[in-house]
């Protein structure tokens, strides 16, 4: 995950923090499609984690 964040020009610590704050509150077992919103190339992740 760290290397993927670096490859997408993100701050690794910010990206991991973002994921650890957001993912526990998401019911991705029922809606797995929401996980795409947390990939390092997603628009919101790019804005919040650079």
N, C-alpha and C positions, 0 to 999 in steps of 0.2 A: 504494500500500500504506500509505503514511503517512496519507493522508486517510481511508482505510477504517478504520485502527486508531483514529484520533481519533474517527471517527463511532461507534465501538463502545466508547468510553470506555477505550481501552487506551493505555499509554505507547508511543509509536511506537518508541523505541529498544529497549525491552524486547521488543516484538513482533518486530521485525526480527532482533534477536539470537537470540531463541527459534527463529525460522524458520531462520536460518543455522546454528544448532547442530543442529537436528533433521532438516531435510530432506535433507542430504547422505547420511544414513545410512538412508534409506528407499528401497526399490525400488518407486517408484510407477509405473514402466512396466508392471510385472506386476500391481500392485494399485492402480489409480488411485483407487479408492474411499477409500483412507486419507487422501487429500488433504483431504477434508472435515473431518478432525480438526484441521487447521491453519488453518482459516478463523477470522477474528477473532471470530465469534460462538459458536465451539465452547466448551463448558463448561471444558475444561482450559485453553485459551488464556485465557479470561476470568479464571480463577483465577491463572494464572502471570504474566500481563502487565499487570495493573492497577496 
